[in-house]
Amino acid sequence: MSERVERRGAADPLVRELLAAVDDPALVCEPSGAVVAGNEALTDLIDEGRRPVTGYALADLVRCDDDPLARAVRTGERARSAGQYVDGGACAVVCRPVERDGDVAHVVVECPLAVDPDAALSGPLSDLPVVLVGIDADGTVGYCRGLDFAGLECDREDVVGAPVERFDPVSPRLVEWTDDALAGETVGGRTTLGDRSFQVRFGPLETDGDIAGAVAVAVEVTDRERRRRELETTRDRLDLALEATGAGVHEWDIGEDRVYWHETTSRLFGLESETTYRSRAAFAERVHPEDRERVREHVHGAIEAGEREVRTEYRIVRPDGEVRWMVTEGHVQYKDGEPDRLIGLVRDVTERKEREQDLAAREGKLRAVIESSPDPITMQDHDGRYQVANEAMFEHNEADRGEILGARPEDVFAAEVAKRLERHRETVLETERAAVVEEQFPGTDGENTVQLTMAPYYGPEGEVQGTVSVARDVTELERQRDELETLTEIQQLVQESVRVLTAATTREEIQRTVCERLAGSRFYEFAWIGERAPSDRVVEPSCSAGDGAGYLDAVTVTVDPDRNGQGPGGVAYRTGDVEVVHDVATDPTFEPWREAALDRGFRSLAAVPLTHGSTTHGVLCVYANEASAFSKRELAGFKTLGEVVGFALSAAQYRRLLEAETVLELEFEVRSDDSPFINASREHDCGFLIDHAAHTTEDHVVNYLTVTDGDPELGREVAEKLPTVERIRELDGEDGPHFELTIADSVFQYLANAGARGKRGVIEDGVGHLYVEAPGDIDVRTVTDAVERRFGPVDLGAKREKRRTDSPWWHPAGDPGAQLTDRQRAVLRTAFYSGYYEWPRETDSETLAESLGVASTTALQHLRKGHRRVLESMFES
């Protein structure tokens, strides 16, 4: 038998426990008879040449009359036989099988020497802790040896010759066992005498087939009981400790198949805790399939490398399918220089592993965020050395990872920059507070402004480990911020110009206000306003301001799409859109005016059409001494300014028209085959009168239609053919007007935007005549353009100056209606011509309000205010 088997038998906890329970010479065999261990009492009887006994079989040590070991293995019950030690005297052989998992795993063989009782009294056994008691057939103690009478507080004479009942007070079981032995039974068990414990065996003594008495053999087991109790206490404490820590114990005899598991280990693996020995295959079955090979290679590799400590983490799969993380920490014990056993602990670390995985995932995401950041991010230790840097740091500095990691700022940046960075870092470390500063770093196009955010970072114990920094290039943001501040000032300039325009009453005042405001600001050098000349298509300057001496004399701008009409001024006038030249020196469309502009320091300009509705009153040109000086937002503000100026110019012209004593009356002839009214007048030999236009709040116009020399119903039929007519309301006037028409895209609105007023339209014999009033100094071309936008080419049939005749009367104080606002005038006009003042009333307040596109309360309010102003003009002038 090999030394490995010998060591295995000695190390097997079960074997050790079996031998500890027997005081007689004893050994433990495998079912085959191979001795795996023997106790000290046995080895004392064996010749030194046969020690240790684990190298032999049972037959090599004790010869038996038959084979009690084979009988015990076969039957699973105790078997007895007489025997002889090979090196000594006679003995009894008692074989007790020990089963495990249903099979005989070991056989405990007790081999007590056959002793002559008389010789025992004076021989070596007299020194052993054995008590011999002989009892007569009548139950009287006739012989006693080895009993501690002092401990029982009696003398030998009190026991020998006394009935066995003498022991009843101290051990009632002795009396019972005596009766059983005298009845022919062999009995025994454990009992106590005084403070001592004994293992007692009673048997009958027979003479010629009759029971002559009984003999009791008692072995003192006091110390063994104490050790057992101490062992149980130790085991209880171990179990309690393992329960508290949640750890399990394992023990593996290296090279063998069996592994010892503490019951807590079994519970960790989700297995029954009763079985303490398992095969290595049973352990492998529990390990996750993906981890098995790794665990095996790690453990065996560590043992082969001579390592003392072995630690491995792996997953297990419990019988219910649950996956848990385990860590095994073991210590390798060596014997004779060779690894012998691996003993250690098993702990469930699932929660920790999940936290680590979660932390790793978060760290991975954080790392991904850091690496994906376009801003350089770094971490420096207390000495200022870079410990962490993202890819952006390497790219911005055009350096490799090895050139930055472990380096200091002075190794990466210019001396002056590194000095400033170090000063910021020291401040953060001293104050333990974050700081945000701006620094200038050299760039390809000059210096770049970098916003540096620096903060301390802490270790697990809360101590400052160093600093973390994020560097963001804010050069473009600074430029945008400056641009936004500039834009805000420009918007304020435009808004202030709009506010001032509300107080201007004449065209000259409006134009002068706009040009002086813009040219007087710090943003622009020169501004001028041009109007289309009445005689040709040239844009003539009417107002200018700023440092542009001689420029307007050197340039010519037209509205024709020829060479001089392709510049920003001509295009803006034609299209009604704001035009911009970002760089005078390079823009090809500005070539005719480039030299004159550059001589005066102009580098960019914007041309703004001054429009109101469909009318363009002129163009505003603004110049700056920097290229790309006009941003999109700035141009949007200029577009609004152009619309406000256009509205102010239209209002000023219309005001002149209302206040003038003489007006310019224009008569236009309209000939069109597409006009339903012109065609109807020709086909039905009738006429149509459209007059008394009133403007509503929704850019609609209310007109009144009268049919002459024809059926009034014809007016409805024709009006319904016009796509611009949105509403037709029949009136009760017999002589007219017959219908009220609400019209969108009306020529009367076009004329109002141009500063003129459409009086009426007359259609007869296939020809339309439109009568218009305008201020005497108006550009007739502007009025003509307004009409042609609606009807196409027209002919100016007449042009004459006349006194105004549309007032109810004339008196020296002026027109009472001049005190009315435009809105009040429109409401009164609509009310008058719609029959509101007739009796019985042809139009009520709700119908009037509907025509005007306002609420009835609003219409009545305008009526009352209009009435009051007319009456004030009559009675208080």
NORPE-V930418 format. One record per pair of residues at least 12 apart in sequence whose C-alpha atoms are under 6 Angstrom apart, sorted by the first residue. I is the first residue (numbers start at 0). J is the second residue. D is the distance in whole Angstrom. If there is no record, write none. Layout:
i: (I;I)
j: (J;J)
d: (D;D)
This chain:
i: (0;5;5;8;8;9;23;24;24;24;24;24;25;25;25;25;25;25;26;27;27;28;28;29;32;32;33;34;34;34;35;36;60;61;61;61;62;62;63;63;67;68;71;75;77;77;78;78;79;79;80;89;89;90;90;90;90;91;91;92;92;93;93;94;94;95;128;129;129;130;130;130;130;130;131;131;131;131;132;132;133;134;134;135;136;136;138;138;139;139;139;139;140;140;140;140;141;141;151;180;180;180;180;181;181;183;185;185;186;186;187;187;187;195;196;196;196;197;197;197;197;198;198;199;199;200;200;201;201;202;246;246;247;247;247;247;248;248;248;248;249;249;250;250;251;251;252;253;253;256;256;257;257;258;258;258;259;259;260;268;269;285;285;286;286;287;287;287;307;307;308;308;309;309;310;310;311;311;312;312;313;323;324;324;324;325;325;325;326;326;327;327;328;328;329;329;330;330;370;370;373;374;374;374;375;375;375;375;376;376;376;376;377;377;378;378;379;379;380;381;383;384;384;384;385;385;385;386;386;431;433;433;434;434;435;435;436;436;437;437;437;447;448;448;448;449;449;449;450;450;451;451;452;452;453;453;454;454;504;505;506;514;514;514;514;515;518;518;523;523;524;524;524;524;525;525;525;525;525;525;526;526;526;526;527;527;527;527;528;528;528;528;528;529;529;529;530;533;536;536;537;538;538;557;566;566;567;568;571;572;575;577;577;578;578;579;579;580;580;581;581;581;582;582;582;583;583;600;601;601;602;602;602;603;603;603;604;604;605;605;606;606;607;607;608;609;609;609;609;610;610;611;611;611;611;612;614;614;649;649;649;652;653;656;656;660;661;661;661;662;662;662;662;662;663;663;663;663;663;663;664;664;664;664;664;665;665;665;665;666;666;666;666;667;667;667;667;667;668;668;668;668;669;669;670;677;677;678;680;680;680;681;681;685;685;685;686;686;686;686;687;687;687;687;687;688;688;688;688;689;689;689;689;690;690;690;693;695;699;699;700;700;701;701;702;702;703;703;703;704;704;704;705;705;705;723;723;724;724;725;725;726;726;727;727;746;749;750;755;755;756;756;757;758;758;815;815;823;823)
j: (54;35;53;35;36;36;111;40;41;109;110;111;37;38;41;108;109;110;108;106;107;105;106;105;56;57;56;53;55;56;53;53;85;83;84;85;82;83;81;82;79;94;96;96;94;95;93;94;92;93;92;112;113;110;111;112;113;110;111;109;110;108;109;107;108;107;219;217;218;144;145;146;216;217;143;144;215;216;214;215;214;212;213;212;211;212;162;163;160;161;162;163;159;160;161;162;159;160;193;201;202;203;213;203;213;203;201;202;200;201;199;200;201;221;219;220;221;217;218;219;220;217;218;216;217;215;216;214;215;214;345;346;263;264;344;345;260;261;343;344;342;343;341;342;340;341;340;339;340;278;279;277;278;276;277;278;275;276;275;317;317;315;316;314;315;314;315;316;330;331;329;330;328;329;327;328;326;327;325;326;325;349;347;348;349;346;347;348;345;346;344;345;343;344;342;343;342;343;389;390;391;391;470;471;391;392;469;470;388;389;468;469;467;468;466;467;465;466;465;465;407;405;406;407;404;405;406;404;405;455;453;454;452;453;451;452;450;451;449;450;451;474;472;473;474;471;472;473;470;471;469;470;468;469;467;468;466;467;651;651;648;526;527;543;544;544;544;545;622;623;545;546;622;623;544;545;546;547;621;622;543;544;620;621;542;543;619;620;540;541;542;618;619;541;617;618;617;778;557;558;557;556;557;569;588;589;606;606;608;608;608;606;607;605;606;604;605;603;604;603;626;627;602;603;626;602;603;624;623;624;624;625;626;622;623;626;621;622;620;621;619;620;619;641;641;641;642;644;645;642;645;642;645;646;752;752;752;753;752;753;754;754;754;773;774;802;801;802;803;773;774;775;800;801;772;773;774;775;799;800;771;772;798;799;800;770;771;797;798;769;770;796;797;768;769;794;795;796;767;768;793;794;767;793;766;765;766;765;763;764;765;764;765;707;708;709;706;707;762;763;705;706;707;761;762;704;705;760;761;703;704;759;760;702;703;759;825;851;742;743;741;742;740;741;739;740;736;738;739;736;737;738;735;736;737;742;743;741;742;741;742;740;741;739;740;789;785;785;772;773;771;772;771;770;771;869;872;861;865)
d: (5;6;5;5;6;6;6;5;4;6;5;6;6;6;6;5;4;6;5;6;5;6;5;5;6;6;4;5;6;5;5;6;6;6;5;6;5;5;6;4;6;6;6;6;6;5;6;5;6;5;5;6;6;6;5;4;5;5;6;6;5;6;5;6;5;5;6;6;5;6;4;6;6;5;6;5;6;5;6;5;5;6;5;4;5;4;6;6;6;6;4;6;5;5;6;6;6;6;6;6;5;5;6;6;6;5;6;4;6;5;5;4;6;5;6;5;5;6;5;4;5;5;5;6;4;6;5;6;4;6;5;5;5;4;5;5;6;5;6;5;6;6;6;4;6;5;5;6;5;5;5;6;4;6;5;6;6;5;5;6;5;5;5;6;4;5;5;6;6;5;6;5;6;5;6;5;6;6;6;4;6;6;6;5;5;6;5;5;6;5;6;5;5;5;5;4;5;6;5;6;6;6;6;5;5;4;6;5;6;6;6;5;6;5;6;4;6;5;4;5;6;5;5;5;5;5;6;6;6;6;6;4;6;5;6;5;6;5;6;4;6;6;6;6;5;5;4;6;6;5;6;5;6;5;6;4;6;6;6;6;6;5;6;6;5;5;6;5;6;5;6;6;6;5;6;4;6;6;6;5;6;6;6;4;6;4;6;5;6;6;5;6;4;5;6;5;4;6;6;6;4;5;5;6;6;6;6;5;5;6;6;6;5;6;5;6;4;5;5;5;6;4;6;5;5;5;5;6;6;5;5;5;5;6;5;5;5;4;6;5;6;4;5;6;6;5;6;6;4;5;4;6;5;5;6;6;6;6;6;6;5;5;5;6;5;6;5;4;6;6;5;6;6;6;6;5;6;5;6;5;6;5;6;5;6;6;5;6;5;6;5;5;5;6;5;6;5;5;6;5;6;5;5;5;6;5;6;6;6;6;6;5;5;6;5;5;6;5;6;5;6;5;6;6;5;6;5;6;5;6;5;6;5;6;6;4;5;5;6;5;6;5;6;5;6;5;6;6;5;5;6;5;5;5;5;6;5;6;5;6;6;6;5;6;5;6;5;6;6;4;6;5;5;5;5;5;5;5;5)
